[in-house]
Amino acid sequence: EIDAEGTVAPPPIFGAIASNKLACVKFVLAHGGKITDVDGDGRSVLQAAVGQTNINMCLHIIDAGADPKSVEETINGMAANDDDEQSKKFAAKWRKRVLKQ
C-alpha cells in the first residue's frame, strides 16, 4: 500500500508484530495477512517477530508456514550477545522450543 505521502507502507502483518500481541498477529493472518510478506527493509515476517523476542508469536508464525532456518544467523547472534540478557534468554527459548535442543 502507498500512503498519502507516496511512501510504501509495510503490510499489516508488520503492524501486528510491532504490537507484540499474538492475538493481533492471529487476526491479521486469519484475515488475509501473508506469512511471505517482507517489510521495506527486506525483513521477513519471522525476522520481525524474532526482533520482538516473543517466542509464542514466533511459534505461531512458524506453524503458519515460516521457515525457522531463515533466522538461524539472527538467533546465533542473539545467543552470543553478552550485552543483551533478553536476547540471550530468547535464543535459549528458541533452541529449546523450536529446535528442541
Secondary structure, 3 states (H helix, E strand, C coil): CECCCCCECCCHHHHHHHCCCHHHHHHHHHCCCCCCCECCCCCEHHHHHHHCCCHHHHHHHHHCCCCHHHHHHHHHHHHHCCCCHHHHHHHHHHHHHCCCC
